[in-house]
């Protein structure tokens, strides 16, 4: 039986819903003939010995390398080391890096003619509010290039708000046009192995951010050809085996807002009978059995 690690961050233990998917993930792996263990990135230590050998320790114990790894954390330095050991990893380090950085993912989308909100990159110490306002109008959205679950995303109505956010952020920033008609709503499309399998419409109780982790409602959204093709293309161009594509329904058609390489599937379980972990491990088993990994 092939054995794998599912790598999480210990931050997962403190989620606001007071639950996690550890047992569920292990059970669905087993149902696909795979054995998995949960590993926390904070417990992993990787060393290069005097002899130049890469060694892996978990809680200070030397471990043999697994047959595959499923990443549920953006531990990119760790995942790159594991890839160098030629362990199949889902998703790959490069694909996670490209979607984790919102600016990079927007650039890749632009190159591939993916419709998206008008976007401007700014450096925290070099920016011009007047130019951004002229380009995007008011209000506009500002985002830290690194972030998830709606963190580091703000709606800007004036220069004072803009300056306050810019002066209190950690990462570089992008500014985007505000899509008024989709305020507080978006569509999360789950794509596995470049196939759109389900979509969830998320609606905020208040505010303009629709992330389920921030509160609000979710319902299943019936996929159509346009949304399917757009979502599958996004996953393909980034190179994601497992993806969550966030789409805004605008007056000029669907716009890709964000591409997620580690997307939660709680809302899918709440609203549908589709079992995302089962599909993930089915895909992993097929790929590692066939040797068809990236």
N, C-alpha and C positions, 0 to 999 in steps of 0.2 A: 504493500500500500504506500503510495506517495505521501510524503509528509511535508507540511508547510508551516510557515509562521504567518500570523496576521498581526501586523505591527500597528499599535495605537500609541497615542500620547496619554500620559496619566491625567491630562486635562479632561479626558473623556469621562473619568470617574466623577467629575464634578458638574456634569451637565444639569441644566435646570429641570429636566424631566425626571431626574433621579433614576435613570435606567440606562442600560446599554445593550448592545446586541451580541455580546460575547458568546453566550450559550447558543443563541440562534445561529450565529455564523459557524460555530463548531459543529452543530447538528446538521446544517445543510451541507457542509463540507463532507461529513461522514456519509450523508445520503448519496453523495456523488462518488463514494469510494476513496475519499481523501481523509487524511488525518491532519488536524491542525491544532496548534496551540497559540494562545494569546501572548504576545510579547510587547512590553512597553519600551518605547525608544529610550526612555530615561535609564533603563536597566541594561542597555547594550553598550558594550565597550569594544572597540576594534583597535588592535595593536599591530604594528609591524615589528616583528622580532629582529634580533641582531642578524639573523640569517636571511632576512628579507621576506619572511613568510607572514601573510596576513592571517591574524588569529581573531576569533570572535569569542567574546565572553558575555554571558548573561548573568547578572548578579554575581559577578566575579568567577563564574564557573565556565571553563572552556567548553564550547559547543561545536558539534559537527554542523556543517552547513546543511540547510534544508533543501528539499527538491524544488520548492517555489516559495515566493513571498507575495502576500497581498498587503499593499500599503493602505492603511487608514490614517496616516499621518504624513505631513510634509517633512519627513526627516531626510532631506535630500543628500546630506553628506554621508549618512549611514547607507542609504539606498545605493549611492554611487559605488561605495566600497563593496557592497554585496554584488552589484552588477559586475564589477571587475573580477569577482570570483566566479562569474558566469552562472549565477543563480537567476532563473527566470523570475522577473518581477512585474507585478501588475498594480498600478500603471508604472511605466518606465520613469526613471529619474528625469530625463529630458522632457517628456510630455508633461509631467507634473510641474516642472520648473516653468514651462511655457504657459501653462494655464494659471499657475499661482500668481504670476506677475501679470496683472490686468493689462498693462500697457503692451507687453509682448504679445499677449493673446489677441488684442485688438489689431496690432500690426499684422499678425498672421492672417486674421480675418480679412483685413483690408486687401492684402495681397491676393486673396482668393475670392474677392468680390462678394463677401458676406455682408448683407445689410446690417448696419449697427448705428447707434446714436452718434452724432458728430462728437468727436473726442479731441481734447487738447492736452498734451503732456506739459507739465510745469515742474520746475525745480523749486524746492521750498525757499531757497535763498535768492531766487532770480525769477521774478514773475511780474506781471502787469495786469492788474484787475481791469483796467479800462479796455485793454485789448481782448481779454477773455470775455468780458461783458459784451463787447461789440461783436465777437464771433458767435457766442452762444445765446445771448439775451439773458434776461432774468425771469424767474430764478433759474439757476443751473445746479447740477449735481457735482460735488467734489468727492473723490475717493482716494484713499491711500492705495498705491499700486499693489501692496500685499495686504490681504485681509479676507475674511470669510464671515458668514452668518450675519451680514449687515454691519459688521464692525468697521469703523473708519470710513463710513459713508454719510455725507451730510448734504442738505439742501441749502443753497446759498441765495439769500435775498438781497444782500447789500454788501458794500465793501467792508464794513465793520465785522460782519460774520465771516467773510472770507479771510481777513487778516487774522482773526482769532483762531480759526481752524488751521491755517497754514503755519502759524507760529507754535502750534501745539500738537504737531503730528510727528510720527517717527520715520515714515517712509516718504519717498517721492510721491507725486500726486498726478491724477488725471482729472480733468474737468469735462463734463458731458452735458449736452443739451438735456433739458428736462422734458420728458414725454408726458405731457399733462394728461392725455386721455388714458394712460395706463398707470397713473399715480396710485400707489398702494397695491398694485396687482401685477403678477407676472405668471408665466408658464414655465414650470420646470420639467424638461423632457429627459427621461433616463434612457441612456444609450449604452448597450452592451455589445461588444464585438461589432461596432459600427451599425447596429440595428436599433432603431427607436422602439422601445418596448412598452412605454407607458408615459403619460404626461399628467401633471398635477397643476391645477390652477390655485395659486396662493393669493389670498386677499388679506390685507392688514386691517386690524380693528381701527387703528388711527395712524396717521403719519403716511409717509410716501414709500416706506420700505416694506416689502411683502414677505420677508424671511419668516418662515414658520417658527423659528426659534425665538423670534421677538414677539410672538403672539399673533392671533388672527385665525382665519379659517382656511381650509383646503378642501378641494373637490376634484374629482377626476375630470380631465379635459379630453375630449374626443380628438384624437390625432387626425390630422388631414394631410394630404399629400405634400403641401407646401411646408408645413412644420416638420414632417418626417424628413424630407430631403434636406432641409436647412440644418436640422439637428445632426443628422448622420454625417453631413459634410463637415460640420464643425469638429466632431469627434475624430474624423479621419485626418483632417489637416493638422490637428494638434498631435495626433498619434495616440489617442487615449483608447484603451480597451474598455474602460468603464468611465462613463461621463454623465454629468448633469448639466444640461444646456438651459440657461435662463433666457427666456424670450419675452420681449415686450410687444404687446399688440397695439401698433400705432396706426394713425390715419394713412400712413404710406406703406403699410404692410408690417409683417413681423420683423422685429429688430433683435439681434443677439446682444444681450446685455452683459452676460458673463458666461464663462466656460469653467466648469468645476471638475477637477480630477478626483476629488474625494467628496462625494455628495451623500448626504444623509437620505435614507429611504423610509423614514418613519411615516411620512404622509402617504406613501404608496401603500403601506400595510394598513393604514387607517381607512383608506378610501377604496381599495381594490383587493382582489384575490391574487394579484401578481406577487410572486415571491422573488424579490430582487437577489437575496443571497443565493438562492438555489440556482438562479440563472448565472450568477457570477462564477460559482464553482463548477457548473456544467461547462462554461466556457474555458475556465482554467484547466480542467481535466482534459478537455479536447486538445488544448494547445500544448500542454506539457507531454501528453501521450504521443502527439504527432510530431513533437519537436518543433512546433510552429510558433516560436516565441520571438519577440523582438529583442 
